[in-house]
Amino acid sequence: MDCDVEASAGEVVRLASTPGEGRLPLADGRSLRLSGLDIETVRVPELSGTDAILLADAGLDRHGDLRGDLVVEGESLAERLVAAGAARVRPAPPDRACYATLLALEASAQGAAFLKALIAGWPEISAAAPLRQWKRPVYAVAFGAAAAVAGIEPRPAIVAYLQAFCSNLVSAALRLMPIGQSDGLACLAQLSKTLPSLADALELVPFDDIGAAALMVDVFSMRHETQYTRLFRS
């Protein structure tokens, strides 16, 4: 479906019950799969009896379901779920028009969670103007703004960001691999030795040159998303 379609072009429907297996049952007997989302990750709140506007492609998919989106209280349900971390973006070929919008919301979900943690623990930082100018910043932007408001210089902020990233990787490895806490700390200690020099190099990179090209990470992420058991939404 085209993500730019106006809600006024849709059909008013009523949701029948709590969804199962990523499908949204409608009161008229039809069922809907939300475009652009991995149905195995969708966690929809209780919406039984809720009226919504259906924006769907013509015809049914190979499963006999409609494919599209619902506008609930003026808001896209697919976008709401992704922004809340309640669904993972995984568009089928017909959903490509929605990919950029949904992926941007998924990227900002972690930043929104970081801001929520700031509000709970450091309200004086979260209330500062630099952090109030973005409604849903990506995590790196939220972290950088928080560090600036807290008076942390760029280099120690970069080292702390990298340290947290490495810690997350090691934490994931402890759950997935047969290694213990001691080995995990040893891995983290070795990784930490490279962080000061990496931070020095990163401070010299022009803003326009910042980017990433980790092709094998992308390949393994694609393999990860189809595994039977997954720890994360990546």
N, C-alpha and C positions, 0 to 999 in steps of 0.2 A: 504494500500500500504506500501511497505518497504521504509523507509525514507533514506536508504542508496543507493537507485537506482541512477545511474549516469544519468545526463541529456542526454548523448549521446544515451541512450536506449529509449528515448521518441520519440514522434511524433510531428512534427511541425504543429501548428494550428494558426488560427487568431481569435482574440476576435471580436465579432460582435457589441456589444453595451454596454452601461452602465448596470451592473448587477441589477437584481431585486430579492428580497427575498432571498438573499444569493447565488443565482445561477449565474454562469458565462456563458452567451450564446456564443457559438462558431459560426463562419461564416458558417459552414457546417450543422447547424441546431441542433446540439447536445448541451447539457448544462452540466456544471460541478459543483459539490459541492466540496469545498476544504476540504480535509480530516483533521480531528482533530479539526475543528472549529464549534462553534455554529452559524448556518447560520443566526439567528436573530440578531447577533451582528456584522456581517461582514460589513465593510464599505470600499468598493473598489474604488479607484480613477478612473477617466475616462481613459479607456484603449482601446476605440474603434479603430479597425484597427491595434492593436498591435500584432505582431507575438510573439509566445511563444512556449515553448516545453512542451507538455502534458505528464505527468507521471501519469497514471491512472490504476486502477485495471481492470481486464478483466470483461466484461459484465456491466450491468446497475444495479443500486440499485432499491429498491421497488418503488421509485418515477420516475423511467425512466431516471435518471441522471447518468452520470459518477461520480466516486469518485476518487479524487487524488489531484494533485498539478500542478501548472504551474511554469515553470522556465522563468522568465522575465528578460532580460538583465543579465543573469547569476546568478540570485538570486531567491530562492524559494519565491513565492508570499505569501503562508501561513505564512512563517516565517517572512517576511517583515511586514505583517499586524499585527501579534501578537507583534512584537518588537515595532511597532509604537503605540500600544494601540488601533488599529482599528479593533480588533477581539478578541474574548474570546475563550480560549481552552475548548473544550468539545467533546472529541473523542468518536465515536461510537466504538463498540467492534473490528471491523476490523482495526481501526486506532491506536491501542495500540502501534504499533512500532514507531509512531511519537510522542507519548505523552510526553516522557521525554524532547525531543528537544524543542517542542512548549511550554511546561510548564516552562522550564528554561528561554525562551525568555520573556514569560509573567511576570515572577518574576523580570526580569531585567528592564522591561519597566518603573517601578516607579523609579528605581535608575537612569535611563537615564533622566527622567523628573527632578529629583532632581539636577543632574549635569547641566542640561540646565538652571535651575533657578540660580545655583551658577555662571555660566558663565555670566548671565545677570546682577546679582546684586553684585557679589564678584569675579571679574575676576582674581584678584591676588591670591585668594585661589584656584580657579578651574585650574589655570595654574601650580600649584605645582606638583612636580614629583609623589607623592603618588596618586594623583587623575588622572594622565595621564597614569598610568600603566594598568588600566582596561578600556576596551572599553564600556562595558555594565555591571557595577556592580549592584548587588541587592541593594535596598534602604538602608538597615542597614549597609552594607559595605561602601557605598558612604557617609553616614552620619558620620560613625566613622572616615573615612579618612579625611573628611572635618574638623571635630572637632579637630583631631590631628594637622592638618596643621594650624588651627587657634589658636593653643596653649591652647585649652580648656582641662582641666583635665578630666580623665575618669568619676569620680563620677558626677560632674555637667552635663557632656554630657549625661550620662545615665538618669539622672533626666529629662533633657530637652527632650530626645527622648520619655520617658514614658509620659511626660506631653502632648506632641504633639499627641501621640497615643490616650490618654484619650480624648483630645479635639476633635479629629476626631470622636470618638465614640459618644460623646455627640452631636456633630453637626449633625450626622446621625439620632440620636434619636429625635432631634428637628423637623426634616423633616418627620419622620415616625410616631411619637406619638403625642397625644394631650397635649403637655407640652409647656410652654412658655420660654422666655429667662431667666427669674428669676429662674425658676425651673432648667433649664439647668445649670446655674451658680452654683446653690446649689449642684447639682450632681457632677459637676466638682470639687468643693471645697472639697467635701467628698472624692472623688477619690484621689485628690492631697495629702491628709494627709498620704496616705499609700506609696507614692512614695519614700521618703527619706529612709525608712527602706528597701524597695524593692531594691533600688539602692545599699544599703550597702551589701545586700545578693548577688546581682548579681556580684558585684566586686570580690567575693570570689569563684565564680563558675569556675572550670577549663574549658578551651576552648573546650576540647573534650566532655564535659558533656552538652554543650549548645544544646537545642532542644526544641520541643514543642509537647504536647500531649493533645489537647483540642478537644475531640471526639464530644462533643455536638455542638461545633462551626462548625465542619465539617458537622454534620448532618443538622444543620440549613442553612449552606451555600448551601448544595445540594437542600434543599427545596426552597431557595431563587432564585436559578438559573432557576427554572421552573415557577416562578410566572409571572403573566401577566404584572405587572408593577414592574420594578426594578430601583433602584437609581444608582447602581454600577455594575461593571462587575464581582464581586465575585461570 
